[in-house]
Amino acid sequence: MTITRPTTDAEIAAAFPVMSQLRPHLTAETYVARIRGLMASDGFRLACLSQDGVPRAVAGYRILDMLYCGRLLSVDDLASDEAARSGDHGKAPG
């Protein structure tokens, strides 16, 4: 298993099938542009866990700096492929 931070359009698009299981209102046609927009405006980032080159889990997150608490990690989306659940993806080393 490998964990990457998708940054290219192809890498972002590859995460869509897993993310769409959590967010079914998203469409493949607009997904990359939507993610790119969030990255540019809000510091949104993706992390993707792949097994044998196939995305199995994806997280959308932001690192924020708040006056009251300093830096924090905010997870917006956390999805695992329903076909690969119970595959110990949550235990994968970082």
C-alpha positions as CSV (number, residue, x, y, z in Angstrom):
1,M,0.0,0.0,0.0
2,T,1.2,3.5,-0.8
3,I,-0.1,6.9,0.4
4,T,0.3,9.8,-2.0
5,R,-0.9,13.4,-2.3
6,P,-2.5,13.7,-5.7
7,T,-1.5,16.9,-7.5
8,T,-1.8,16.2,-11.2
9,D,-5.1,16.2,-13.0
10,A,-4.7,12.4,-13.7
11,E,-4.0,11.7,-10.0
12,I,-6.9,13.7,-8.8
13,A,-9.3,12.1,-11.4
14,A,-8.1,8.6,-10.2
15,A,-9.4,9.4,-6.7
16,F,-12.9,10.2,-8.0
17,P,-14.4,6.6,-7.9
18,V,-13.7,6.4,-4.2
19,M,-14.6,10.0,-3.3
20,S,-17.9,9.7,-5.3
21,Q,-19.0,6.8,-3.0
22,L,-19.0,9.4,-0.1
23,R,-20.1,12.3,-2.2
24,P,-22.5,10.9,-4.9
25,H,-23.6,14.4,-6.0
26,L,-20.1,14.9,-7.6
27,T,-19.7,14.2,-11.3
28,A,-16.6,12.9,-13.0
29,E,-16.8,15.7,-15.6
30,T,-16.5,18.5,-13.0
31,Y,-14.5,16.7,-10.2
32,V,-11.0,17.8,-11.2
33,A,-12.0,21.4,-11.7
34,R,-13.9,21.4,-8.3
35,I,-10.9,20.0,-6.5
36,R,-8.5,22.4,-8.2
37,G,-10.7,25.3,-7.2
38,L,-10.7,24.2,-3.6
39,M,-7.0,23.8,-3.7
40,A,-6.5,27.3,-5.0
41,S,-9.0,29.1,-2.8
42,D,-9.0,27.2,0.5
43,G,-5.8,25.2,0.7
44,F,-7.7,21.9,0.2
45,R,-5.5,18.8,-0.2
46,L,-6.0,15.2,-1.1
47,A,-4.4,12.1,0.3
48,C,-4.9,8.8,-1.5
49,L,-4.1,5.3,-0.3
50,S,-3.6,2.9,-3.3
51,Q,-3.1,-0.8,-3.3
52,D,-1.6,-2.4,-6.5
53,G,-2.0,1.0,-8.2
54,V,-5.7,1.2,-7.5
55,P,-7.1,3.9,-5.1
56,R,-8.7,2.3,-2.1
57,A,-9.2,5.3,0.3
58,V,-9.1,9.0,-0.1
59,A,-9.1,12.0,2.3
60,G,-9.8,15.6,1.6
61,Y,-8.2,17.9,4.2
62,R,-6.9,21.3,5.0
63,I,-4.2,22.6,7.4
64,L,-5.5,25.7,9.2
65,D,-3.9,28.2,11.5
66,M,-6.3,29.5,14.1
67,L,-5.7,32.3,16.6
68,Y,-7.3,30.3,19.5
69,C,-5.4,27.0,18.9
70,G,-2.6,27.4,16.3
71,R,-2.2,24.9,13.5
72,L,-4.7,22.1,13.1
73,L,-5.7,19.5,10.6
74,S,-9.3,19.6,9.4
75,V,-10.6,16.5,7.6
76,D,-13.4,17.3,5.2
77,D,-13.8,14.0,3.5
78,L,-12.7,10.5,4.4
79,A,-13.8,7.6,2.2
80,S,-12.8,4.0,1.6
81,D,-13.8,2.0,-1.4
82,E,-16.8,-0.1,-0.4
83,A,-15.3,-3.0,-2.5
84,A,-12.2,-3.0,-0.4
85,R,-13.5,-2.2,3.1
86,S,-12.2,-4.3,6.0
87,G,-8.9,-4.4,4.2
88,D,-6.9,-2.7,7.0
89,H,-6.4,0.5,5.0
90,G,-6.9,2.5,8.2
91,K,-3.8,0.7,9.6
92,A,-1.6,1.6,6.7
93,P,1.7,3.3,7.8
94,G,2.1,6.9,6.9
